[in-house]
């Protein structure tokens, strides 16, 4: 009978493939490094406390539903003979990882249920690195009632379950990867590598939570995962929860073995012991029958999960009682199971189970090929669906439609016994994963502004504000930074808190709101996990290297976009990045540190999510950061300088300017900006300084100038593309409808040009010139960066008089165009000569020219 194991006829005994080559390490290392639980397994067998039949039945149901979702469009519960018309026309999905995920989910449920009545029982989250294993997660979520709770159109009835099965990976149904539409999910499952870091972020400052993170062995080859194995070293067990990593080692990627799949137990033990873990291997090994095999691995996993839980509690209890363990060794489980476990063993002479062929759809021609169809039929029947599903249950009964229940009635109760009774203990319904947001407490930002005659670093001003944020939010705000917080002038945060690095004897066991690690990938994962579970964070970085996490930001944006379109998900804090140590002041580090490319990536994000800010002075910077940290469901990029610069706007002026996103700056314009000959626009710190200097030069030569500054870059986009986009009238009120406009931009000119493309201001229509970084400059002086990239005051003035002469040949400055242009270009030559002779900029580079008598 099918009830004797996970499946009966189709899978049979696992035919092992070629095992890994033996290592040259001494064998006695295994006894020293690997955790042995033989005694615990024996005790578990003898005390009869394990609901073995419940575990086996649960896995049979979950595995059946996983396979059925991939293949069946109709007759999902095999209530009649299967026909080829029941098979989906397009077969999409990934089977290979599903049985392992179902196995891990079942045993996490079993662990939760065993301790559900404990006084301090934790809440659990379950994250899957192999996010393409969505059929497994969807199956277990239906079984526990989460699907029906969040999607009542799929009731716990025969019709509801069959409809649910048919809606996998079809238009209007569930996607093939775990995403924001999946209950319990807090990371986008389409791109591998991020799960482990997100898991650790999710439990920071959540001492009553444990996140089980299943990491695929293919995923473990990625750079983000490789660094995230160290994440436990930044987790203070006194203030935070815990992560239980499970490395799902099934041996193969989509077409090749994985690196861990070629490693034997000795090598695995040495690797993860070196990372700082206690290592337990749970392995599907040969047995005389399926029943014996299934029983053995389930006892092994149950004992291993209990061991891991007790080790976590031991570490936490010691830390919370004031006697922390030095360098605690957290548990990890290495789960060796066949790829495509319980699925078809072979197709023709080619193995499927236990090989790369099980990765996606193992029977791709099941709707067309008689042999594959027969294999599919036998495979699905092997789970015993007639025993697992009670299709005769009255679908109109209250029990069948009660979203508060488990899938009792339609699914046999034996398979549901291991599911926690308390809905909050079910991993698809944990509040933290979808409705944990708490607003940030913020001070009055105006208390952190500065006088205009006081040169101050934008980042120093921001640092003072952030320090107060830390004081007001001692357990719900963190800074994640790649070892640069002092360099980036945000170190005032360290006056009210400190770094959190548990393996450093100077910072261990003392909390700390600042985490620094030279892995932007891990920091990004931590921040995602931290904010998606309700808290707030800030990610400052060198401008040139934040782009390392570009695709992670893009994947996160996809998650948030779908979350906002998913009716049951609540708000989350906006992600806020600060790019500083920017290219214009990287003349000392040189060319490698000059890269504003992340702006372009943000421009391409879903426009209603992205925000790009370039505050020009300290007061605007503090106002902008205050806004960003209070924002919800956004992805904010703030670009600012860490070097002292003069202020342009008072606190009140900065407030109005930042609310508008852009404004005319009357005090630096002719007659407050009325009737200009030319409009000069600054977008960024250093380039705005040059705009104001150029305005003074031009005004001294009879040119009427309007100075405009842009703080919110995306207001320039076409109406309808961004919620802040300027109307046509607002656009013209800033830039006029017919005068030349010269924009001095912090980044690549193409990124700003792309925003203007659909407006009448398109650069191809000749009215707009866009200057910016053009990949010039290396180890040089600060002002040389401006000169070399054609963003200096003299280049701006030169272009301005040329454009005025083109549009107004009779303008008084017109007859002097050649003279002025020649003079200003000569100043650039003199500057180049001076820097080469003296190794520094002349003093005038940091000064704004005085307005002369007669200036307009």
C-alpha positions in Angstrom: 0.0 0.0 0.0 1.1 3.6 -0.6 0.8 4.3 3.1 4.0 2.3 3.8 6.2 5.2 2.7 6.5 8.5 0.9 5.5 6.8 -2.4 5.3 3.2 -3.6 5.6 2.1 -7.2 7.1 5.0 -9.2 10.0 5.9 -7.1 11.2 2.7 -5.5 14.6 2.4 -4.0 16.8 5.3 -4.9 19.4 4.3 -7.5 22.5 6.2 -6.3 24.6 7.9 -8.8 28.3 8.1 -8.7 29.3 9.3 -5.2 31.8 12.1 -4.6 35.4 11.2 -4.7 36.9 10.6 -1.3 39.0 13.4 0.1 42.5 13.2 1.4 41.5 14.4 4.9 42.0 12.0 7.8 38.8 10.1 8.5 38.9 10.6 12.3 38.0 14.2 11.6 34.4 13.1 11.0 34.1 11.8 14.5 35.5 15.1 15.8 33.6 17.5 13.7 30.2 16.0 12.8 27.4 15.9 15.4 26.4 12.3 16.2 22.8 11.8 17.3 22.6 8.0 17.3 21.5 8.0 20.9 18.9 10.7 20.4 17.5 8.8 17.4 17.2 5.6 19.5 15.5 7.5 22.3 13.0 9.0 19.8 12.2 5.5 18.4 11.8 4.0 21.9 9.6 6.8 23.4 7.1 6.7 20.5 6.7 10.4 20.7 7.2 11.1 17.0 4.1 11.2 14.9 5.8 9.2 12.1 2.6 8.4 10.2 1.6 12.0 10.3 5.0 13.1 8.9 4.9 10.5 6.1 1.3 11.3 5.2 2.1 15.0 5.2 5.0 14.5 2.8 2.9 12.3 0.5 0.2 14.9 0.2 2.7 17.8 -0.3 4.7 15.8 -2.9 1.5 14.8 -4.8 0.3 18.4 -4.8 3.7 19.6 -6.0 3.7 17.2 -8.9 0.1 17.8 -9.7 0.5 21.6 -9.9 3.3 21.2 -12.5 1.4 18.8 -14.7 -2.4 18.9 -14.3 -4.9 21.4 -15.6 -7.9 19.3 -14.7 -8.7 16.2 -12.7 -6.2 17.4 -10.1 -7.2 14.8 -7.5 -7.4 11.8 -10.0 -11.1 11.3 -9.2 -11.3 9.6 -12.6 -8.8 8.0 -15.0 -6.2 10.4 -16.1 -6.3 11.6 -19.7 -3.8 13.4 -21.8 -6.2 16.3 -22.0 -5.8 16.7 -18.2 -2.1 17.6 -18.7 -1.2 21.3 -19.1 -0.3 22.4 -22.6 2.7 24.3 -21.3 4.6 22.5 -18.6 6.4 24.9 -16.4 8.0 24.6 -13.0 10.9 22.9 -11.1 10.3 19.5 -9.6 13.8 18.5 -8.4 13.9 20.6 -5.2 10.2 20.2 -4.2 10.4 16.9 -2.2 13.4 18.2 -0.2 11.5 21.4 0.6 8.4 19.5 1.6 10.5 17.3 3.8 12.1 20.3 5.6 8.8 22.1 5.9 7.2 19.0 7.4 9.9 18.7 10.0 9.8 22.3 10.9 6.1 22.0 11.4 6.7 18.9 13.6 9.2 20.8 15.7 6.8 23.8 16.1 4.0 21.4 17.1 6.1 19.5 19.6 6.9 22.8 21.5 3.7 24.7 20.7 2.6 24.6 24.3 5.9 25.7 25.8 5.7 29.0 27.6 8.4 30.7 25.5 7.8 28.9 22.2 9.2 31.0 19.3 7.5 32.0 16.1 9.0 30.6 12.9 9.6 31.8 9.4 10.5 29.5 6.5 12.6 30.9 3.6 13.6 28.9 0.5 16.7 29.8 -1.4 15.5 27.5 -4.2 12.7 29.9 -4.9 11.9 28.1 -8.1 10.4 25.3 -5.8 7.2 27.3 -5.5 5.0 24.2 -6.0 6.3 22.8 -2.7 5.7 26.0 -0.8 2.2 26.4 -2.3 1.3 22.9 -1.4 2.3 23.2 2.2 0.6 26.6 2.5 -2.6 25.1 1.2 -2.4 22.3 3.7 -2.0 24.7 6.6 -4.8 27.0 5.5 -2.7 30.0 4.5 -3.8 29.9 0.8 -7.5 29.9 1.7 -7.0 32.6 4.3 -5.3 35.0 1.9 -7.0 33.7 -1.3 -10.5 32.8 -0.3 -11.3 32.0 -4.0 -9.5 28.7 -3.2 -11.6 27.2 -0.4 -10.7 24.0 1.4 -12.9 21.8 -0.7 -12.6 19.5 -3.6 -13.4 22.3 -6.1 -11.1 24.7 -4.3 -8.2 22.3 -4.2 -8.6 21.2 -7.8 -8.8 24.8 -9.0 -5.7 25.6 -6.9 -3.8 22.8 -8.6 -4.7 24.0 -12.1 -3.7 27.6 -11.4 0.0 27.0 -11.0 2.2 28.8 -13.5 -0.6 29.8 -15.8 -1.9 33.3 -16.7 -3.8 34.7 -13.9 -2.6 32.0 -11.5 0.4 31.5 -9.2 3.9 32.3 -10.6 6.5 29.6 -11.0 8.8 31.2 -8.4 8.2 32.2 -4.8 7.4 35.9 -4.7 5.3 38.5 -2.7 2.1 36.7 -3.6 3.3 33.7 -1.7 2.3 33.8 2.0 5.2 33.7 4.4 7.7 34.8 1.7 10.0 37.8 2.3 12.3 37.5 -0.7 12.0 37.2 -4.4 12.8 33.6 -5.3 13.8 34.1 -9.0 17.5 35.0 -8.5 19.6 32.7 -6.4 22.0 33.7 -3.5 20.1 36.0 -1.2 18.0 33.7 1.1 20.5 33.2 3.8 21.3 36.9 4.4 17.6 37.8 4.3 17.0 35.1 6.9 19.5 36.6 9.3 18.1 40.1 8.8 14.6 38.8 9.5 15.5 37.8 13.1 17.7 40.7 14.1 15.9 42.4 17.1 13.3 39.6 17.1 14.4 37.5 20.0 11.2 35.3 19.8 11.6 34.3 16.2 13.5 31.5 14.4 13.9 31.5 10.6 14.6 28.2 8.9 16.5 28.9 5.7 16.8 26.2 3.1 19.7 26.9 0.9 20.1 25.0 -2.4 23.5 23.5 -3.1 23.5 25.2 -6.4 22.7 28.5 -4.7 25.5 27.9 -2.3 27.9 28.5 -5.2 26.9 32.1 -5.5 29.0 34.9 -4.0 26.2 36.4 -1.9 25.6 33.0 -0.2 29.3 32.4 0.3 29.7 35.5 2.4 26.3 35.1 4.2 27.6 31.9 5.9 29.4 34.3 8.2 26.2 36.2 9.1 25.8 34.4 12.5 28.9 36.2 13.7 26.9 39.4 13.6 23.9 38.1 15.6 23.7 38.9 19.3 21.7 36.1 20.8 20.7 38.4 23.7 18.7 40.7 21.5 17.9 38.7 18.4 16.4 35.5 17.2 18.1 32.7 15.4 18.5 31.2 11.9 18.6 27.5 11.3 20.3 27.0 7.9 19.5 23.8 6.1 21.8 23.1 3.1 19.7 21.1 0.7 22.4 19.0 -0.9 20.7 17.1 -3.8 23.9 17.1 -5.8 22.9 18.8 -9.1 22.1 22.1 -10.7 20.1 22.4 -14.0 22.6 20.4 -16.0 25.7 19.7 -13.9 26.8 18.6 -10.4 27.0 21.3 -7.7 30.3 22.0 -5.9 28.9 20.6 -2.5 27.6 17.7 -4.5 31.2 16.7 -5.2 32.3 17.0 -1.6 32.3 14.1 0.8 31.3 14.3 4.5 34.8 15.1 5.6 35.1 18.1 3.3 31.6 19.4 4.2 32.4 19.0 7.9 35.6 21.0 7.6 34.1 23.7 5.5 31.1 24.5 7.8 33.0 23.9 11.0 35.4 26.6 9.7 32.5 28.9 9.1 31.7 28.5 12.8 28.8 26.0 12.8 28.1 22.7 14.5 27.5 20.4 11.6 24.8 17.7 11.4 24.4 15.6 8.2 21.0 14.0 7.5 21.3 11.7 4.6 19.0 9.5 2.5 21.0 6.2 2.6 20.3 2.8 1.2 17.8 0.6 2.9 16.2 -2.8 2.3 12.8 -1.2 1.5 11.2 2.1 0.9 9.4 2.0 4.3 12.6 1.3 6.1 14.4 4.0 4.3 11.6 6.6 4.8 11.4 5.8 8.5 15.1 6.1 9.0 15.5 9.5 7.4 12.4 10.9 9.2 13.7 9.8 12.6 17.1 11.3 11.7 15.6 14.6 10.6 13.3 14.8 13.6 16.2 14.2 16.1 18.3 16.7 14.2 15.7 19.4 14.2 15.2 18.9 18.0 19.0 19.0 18.5 19.3 22.2 16.5 16.4 23.8 18.5 18.0 22.9 21.8 21.4 24.3 20.7 19.8 27.5 19.7 18.0 27.8 23.1 21.2 27.0 24.9 23.1 29.8 23.2 20.2 32.3 23.7 19.6 31.3 27.3 23.3 31.9 28.2 23.4 35.3 26.5 20.1 36.4 28.0 21.2 35.4 31.5 24.3 37.5 31.3 26.8 34.6 30.7 27.1 34.6 26.9 29.0 31.8 25.2 32.2 33.1 23.5 31.9 32.5 19.7 28.8 30.3 20.0 28.7 27.6 17.3 25.2 27.7 15.9 23.7 24.5 14.4 23.5 23.8 10.7 21.9 20.8 9.0 23.3 19.3 5.8 20.3 17.5 4.2 21.4 15.0 1.5 18.4 13.8 -0.4 18.0 12.8 -4.1 17.1 15.4 -6.6 13.5 14.7 -7.6 13.0 12.3 -4.6 9.9 10.1 -5.0 9.6 11.1 -8.7 10.1 8.9 -11.8 13.3 6.8 -11.5 14.1 6.6 -15.2 13.0 7.7 -18.7 14.2 5.2 -21.2 17.7 4.4 -20.1 18.4 7.8 -18.5 18.1 8.3 -14.7 15.8 11.1 -13.5 15.5 10.7 -9.8 18.9 11.6 -8.3 20.2 13.4 -11.4 20.0 16.8 -13.1 17.1 15.6 -15.3 14.8 16.0 -12.3 15.6 19.7 -12.0 12.7 21.1 -14.0 9.9 19.1 -15.6 11.0 15.5 -15.6 8.4 14.3 -18.2 8.3 17.2 -20.6 6.3 15.4 -23.3 3.7 13.8 -20.9 0.8 15.2 -22.9 2.1 13.9 -26.2 4.2 10.8 -25.6 2.5 7.6 -24.4 5.4 6.4 -22.4 5.9 9.6 -20.6 2.1 9.8 -20.0 2.1 6.3 -18.5 5.1 7.3 -16.2 3.2 10.4 -15.1 0.1 8.4 -14.3 2.0 5.8 -12.3 4.0 8.5 -10.5 0.9 10.4 -9.3 -0.9 7.2 -8.3 2.1 6.0 -6.3 1.2 8.6 -3.6 -2.2 7.0 -3.1 -4.4 10.1 -3.7 -7.5 8.0 -3.0 -6.2 7.6 0.6 -5.0 11.2 1.0 -8.0 13.2 -0.4 -11.6 12.7 0.7 -13.3 14.0 -2.5 -16.7 12.9 -1.3 -16.7 15.6 1.5 -19.6 18.1 1.1 -17.9 21.1 -0.4 -20.6 23.4 1.0 -19.8 22.4 4.6 -18.6 25.2 6.9 -15.5 23.2 7.6 -14.5 23.0 4.0 -14.8 26.8 3.7 -13.4 27.9 7.0 -10.1 29.7 6.3 -9.2 29.4 10.0 -8.9 25.7 9.8 -6.3 23.5 8.2 -7.4 21.7 5.0 -9.3 19.2 7.1 -12.0 17.3 5.3 -10.7 17.4 1.8 -7.2 16.2 3.0 -6.9 13.2 5.3 -6.5 14.3 9.0 -3.5 12.1 9.5 -1.5 14.3 7.1 -2.5 17.4 9.0 -1.7 16.4 12.5 1.8 17.9 12.5 0.5 21.4 11.6 0.4 23.8 14.5 -3.0 24.5 16.0 -2.2 28.2 16.6 -2.5 30.0 13.3 0.3 32.4 14.3 2.6 29.4 14.6 1.9 28.4 11.0 4.7 29.7 8.9 2.5 31.1 6.1 0.6 33.2 8.6 3.3 34.7 10.9 2.5 38.4 11.3 6.1 39.4 10.8 6.1 38.3 7.2 3.3 40.5 6.0 2.0 42.9 8.7 4.8 43.7 11.0 5.4 47.4 10.1 5.8 49.9 12.9 6.3 53.6 12.1 9.7 55.1 12.8 10.0 57.7 15.6 11.7 60.8 14.2 12.9 64.1 15.6 12.3 67.5 14.2 14.9 67.6 11.4 15.1 71.3 11.5 17.0 71.0 14.8 19.9 69.5 12.8 20.2 72.3 10.2 23.1 74.8 9.9 23.7 78.5 9.2 24.5 79.4 5.6 27.9 80.9 6.4 28.9 77.6 8.2 30.8 75.2 5.8 29.6 71.7 6.8 29.6 68.2 5.4 26.3 67.1 4.2 27.0 63.7 5.7 28.1 65.2 9.0 24.7 66.9 9.2 22.9 63.7 8.3 25.0 61.8 10.9 23.8 64.0 13.7 20.2 63.4 12.6 20.7 59.6 12.3 22.3 59.5 15.8 19.0 60.9 17.2 17.1 58.3 15.2 19.1 55.6 16.9 18.3 57.0 20.3 14.6 57.1 19.5 14.5 53.7 18.0 16.9 51.5 20.0 15.5 48.2 18.8 13.9 48.9 15.4 16.6 50.8 13.4 20.0 49.6 12.1 22.7 50.9 9.8 24.2 48.4 7.4 27.5 49.7 6.0 30.5 48.2 4.3 33.2 49.3 6.7 32.8 52.9 5.7 30.7 54.7 8.3 33.6 56.8 9.7 35.0 57.5 6.2 31.6 58.6 5.1 31.3 61.0 8.0 28.3 59.3 9.6 30.4 58.4 12.7 28.3 60.4 15.1 26.1 57.3 15.2 29.0 55.6 17.0 28.7 58.2 19.8 25.2 56.8 20.8 25.7 53.2 19.7 28.5 51.0 18.4 29.4 48.3 16.0 27.8 44.9 16.3 30.3 42.1 15.6 29.9 39.2 17.9 33.3 37.6 17.1 35.2 40.8 17.8 36.1 40.8 21.5 35.7 44.6 21.7 32.1 44.6 20.5 30.7 41.1 21.4 27.6 40.7 23.5 26.8 44.4 23.6 24.2 44.9 20.9 25.0 47.8 18.6 23.0 49.5 15.9 25.8 49.6 13.3 26.8 46.5 11.3 29.8 46.7 9.0 30.9 44.0 6.7 32.7 44.2 3.4 30.0 42.3 1.5 27.4 44.6 0.0 25.4 41.5 -0.9 25.1 40.4 2.7 24.3 43.9 3.9 21.6 44.2 1.3 20.1 40.8 2.3 20.2 41.8 6.0 18.5 45.1 5.2 15.7 43.4 3.2 15.1 40.8 5.9 15.1 43.5 8.6 12.7 45.9 6.8 10.3 43.3 5.3 9.7 42.1 8.8 8.6 45.6 10.0 11.7 47.5 11.0 13.8 50.4 9.5 17.3 50.6 8.1 19.9 52.8 6.3 22.6 51.6 3.9 25.4 54.2 3.3 28.2 53.3 0.9 30.8 54.6 -1.4 29.0 55.6 -4.6 31.2 53.5 -6.9 30.6 50.2 -5.1 27.0 50.3 -4.2 26.2 49.1 -7.7 27.5 45.7 -6.6 24.0 45.0 -5.3 22.2 46.4 -8.4 20.4 43.2 -9.3 19.5 42.6 -5.7 17.8 46.0 -5.6 16.0 45.2 -8.9 14.8 41.9 -7.5 13.6 43.6 -4.3 11.8 46.2 -6.4 9.9 43.3 -8.1 9.0 41.9 -4.7 7.7 45.3 -3.5 5.8 45.9 -6.8 3.9 42.7 -6.4 3.5 43.2 -2.7 1.6 46.5 -3.4 -0.6 44.6 -5.9 -1.3 41.8 -3.3 -4.3 42.8 -1.3 -3.3 41.2 2.0 0.2 42.6 2.4 0.8 45.6 4.6 3.2 48.4 4.3 7.0 48.1 4.7 9.6 50.8 5.4 11.3 52.3 2.4 14.8 51.2 1.7 17.2 54.1 1.9 20.6 54.1 0.4 23.1 56.9 0.8 25.8 57.2 -1.9 28.6 59.3 -0.7 32.4 59.5 -1.2 31.2 60.4 -4.7 33.1 60.5 -7.9 33.6 64.3 -7.8 35.7 64.0 -4.7 37.4 60.7 -5.5 40.4 62.4 -7.1 42.6 60.8 -4.5 41.4 57.2 -4.9 41.3 57.6 -8.7 39.4 56.3 -11.6 38.2 53.0 -10.0 36.2 55.0 -7.5 34.4 57.1 -10.0 31.1 55.4 -11.0 27.6 57.0 -10.7 26.0 54.1 -12.6 23.5 53.1 -10.0 21.4 56.2 -10.9 20.6 54.6 -14.3 19.5 51.4 -12.6 17.1 53.4 -10.4 15.7 55.3 -13.3 14.8 51.9 -14.8 13.0 50.7 -11.7 9.2 50.7 -11.5 8.7 54.5 -11.4 6.2 54.5 -8.5 8.7 52.8 -6.3 12.0 54.6 -7.1 13.2 57.9 -5.7 16.5 59.6 -6.5 17.6 62.6 -4.5 20.6 64.9 -4.9 20.5 67.4 -2.1 22.8 70.3 -2.7 23.7 71.3 0.8 23.5 70.1 4.4 20.0 71.5 5.2 18.5 69.9 2.1 20.3 66.6 3.0 18.8 66.4 6.4 15.3 67.3 5.1 15.7 64.6 2.4 16.9 61.9 4.8 14.1 62.7 7.2 11.6 62.2 4.4 13.2 59.0 3.2 13.4 57.3 6.6 9.7 58.0 7.1 8.7 56.7 3.7 6.9 53.5 3.1 7.1 51.0 0.1 9.8 53.1 -1.7 13.4 52.5 -2.7 15.3 55.7 -2.0 18.7 56.7 -3.4 20.3 59.8 -1.8 23.5 61.1 -3.3 25.6 63.6 -1.3 29.0 64.8 -0.5 31.0 64.1 2.7 33.3 67.1 2.2 32.4 70.4 3.8 30.6 72.8 1.6 28.7 76.0 2.1 25.0 76.1 2.6 22.6 77.6 0.0 19.2 77.4 1.7 17.9 78.1 5.2 15.9 75.4 6.9 12.6 77.0 5.8 13.9 77.4 2.2 15.2 73.9 2.2 11.8 72.5 3.4 9.9 74.3 0.6 12.6 73.3 -2.0 12.5 69.6 -1.0 8.7 69.5 -1.0 8.7 70.9 -4.5 11.5 68.6 -5.7 13.0 71.6 -7.6 12.8 75.3 -7.5 14.2 78.5 -8.8 16.9 79.9 -6.4 16.1 83.7 -6.6 19.1 84.9 -4.5 21.5 83.5 -7.1 19.4 84.6 -10.1 18.9 87.9 -12.0 15.8 89.7 -10.6 14.9 86.6 -8.7 14.9 84.6 -12.0 12.6 86.8 -14.1 13.0 87.0 -17.9 16.3 85.0 -18.1 18.5 84.8 -21.1 19.6 81.4 -20.0 18.6 78.8 -17.3 21.4 77.1 -15.4 20.4 73.9 -13.5 22.4 72.2 -10.8 21.7 68.5 -9.9 24.2 67.5 -7.2 26.5 69.1 -4.7 29.7 70.0 -6.6 28.0 70.7 -9.9 25.5 73.0 -8.2 28.5 75.0 -6.7 29.8 75.5 -10.3 26.3 76.5 -11.5 26.2 79.3 -8.9 29.7 80.3 -9.7 28.9 80.4 -13.5 25.8 82.4 -12.8 27.9 85.1 -11.1 30.4 85.1 -14.0 27.6 85.5 -16.5 25.8 88.1 -14.6 29.0 90.1 -14.4 29.1 90.0 -18.1 25.5 91.2 -18.7 23.7 87.9 -19.0 20.4 87.5 -17.2 20.5 84.1 -15.5 17.9 81.9 -13.8 19.4 79.3 -11.4 17.3 76.2 -10.8 18.2 73.4 -8.5 16.8 69.9 -8.6 16.6 67.8 -5.5 14.2 65.0 -6.7 15.6 63.8 -10.0 12.5 61.8 -11.1 10.3 64.9 -11.3 11.8 65.4 -14.7 10.2 62.3 -16.2 7.1 62.4 -18.3 3.8 62.9 -16.6 2.2 59.6 -15.6 5.6 57.8 -15.4 6.2 58.9 -11.8 4.0 60.2 -9.0 6.2 63.3 -8.6 6.6 64.1 -12.3 6.1 67.8 -13.2 3.2 68.9 -15.2 3.9 70.7 -18.5 3.1 74.0 -16.9 5.2 73.3 -13.8 8.1 72.2 -16.1 7.9 75.4 -18.1 7.6 77.5 -15.0 11.0 76.3 -14.0 12.8 76.0 -17.3 10.8 78.4 -19.5 9.4 77.3 -22.7 11.9 78.8 -25.1 15.2 79.8 -23.4 18.4 77.7 -23.5 18.8 75.4 -20.5 22.2 74.0 -19.4 22.0 71.2 -16.9 25.0 70.4 -14.8 24.4 66.8 -13.6 26.1 64.7 -11.0 26.0 61.5 -13.0 26.1 60.2 -16.6 24.4 62.7 -18.9 22.5 59.8 -20.6 20.5 59.1 -17.4 19.1 62.6 -17.2 18.6 62.7 -20.9 16.4 59.6 -20.7 14.1 61.4 -18.3 13.6 64.3 -20.7 13.2 62.2 -23.8 9.4 62.3 -24.0 9.1 66.0 -23.2 9.5 68.9 -25.5 12.7 69.5 -23.7 14.3 66.5 -25.5 18.0 67.3 -25.9 17.6 66.5 -29.6 15.4 69.5 -29.9 18.5 71.7 -29.2 17.2 73.7 -26.3 18.8 71.6 -23.5 22.4 70.8 -22.9 23.3 68.2 -20.3 26.7 68.1 -18.8 27.9 65.4 -16.4 30.5 62.7 -15.8 32.0 61.5 -19.0 34.6 59.0 -17.7 37.4 61.5 -17.4 39.7 62.0 -14.4 41.9 59.8 -12.3 44.2 60.7 -9.4 44.1 64.5 -9.7 42.7 67.5 -7.8 39.0 68.0 -6.9 38.4 70.9 -9.4 40.3 69.1 -12.1 37.5 66.5 -12.0 35.1 69.3 -13.0 37.4 70.7 -15.6 38.1 67.4 -17.2 34.4 66.4 -17.4 33.3 69.8 -18.8 31.2 70.6 -15.8 33.2 73.6 -14.5 31.9 77.2 -14.2 33.9 78.3 -17.2 32.5 75.5 -19.4 29.0 76.4 -18.3 29.6 80.1 -19.0 31.1 79.3 -22.4 28.2 77.1 -23.5 25.7 79.7 -22.2 27.0 82.6 -24.3 27.2 80.4 -27.4 23.5 79.4 -26.9 22.5 82.9 -26.3 24.2 84.1 -29.5 22.6 81.3 -31.5 19.1 82.2 -30.2 19.5 86.0 -29.8 22.1 87.2 -32.3 21.5 90.8 -31.3 22.0 90.2 -27.6 24.6 92.6 -26.2 26.8 89.7 -25.1 26.6 88.3 -28.6 29.4 90.4 -30.1 31.7 89.3 -27.2 31.0 85.6 -27.6 34.3 84.7 -29.1 36.3 87.0 -26.7 34.6 85.6 -23.6 34.8 82.0 -24.8 38.5 82.3 -25.5 39.1 83.9 -22.1 37.2 81.2 -20.2 38.9 78.4 -22.1 42.2 80.0 -21.3 41.3 79.9 -17.6 41.0 76.1 -17.9 44.4 75.9 -19.4 45.9 78.0 -16.6 44.2 75.8 -14.0 45.7 72.6 -15.5 49.1 74.2 -15.5 48.8 75.4 -11.9 47.7 72.0 -10.6 50.6 70.2 -12.3 53.1 72.7 -10.8 51.6 72.9 -7.3 49.8 69.6 -6.8 46.6 71.4 -5.6 43.8 73.6 -6.8 44.1 77.4 -6.5 42.0 79.1 -3.8 39.5 80.5 -6.2 38.2 77.0 -7.0 36.4 77.0 -3.7 35.0 80.5 -4.0 31.9 82.1 -5.7 32.9 85.2 -7.7 31.6 88.4 -6.2 29.0 90.3 -8.2 30.5 93.4 -9.7 29.0 96.8 -10.0 26.7 96.7 -13.0 26.1 93.0 -12.8 22.6 92.0 -13.9 
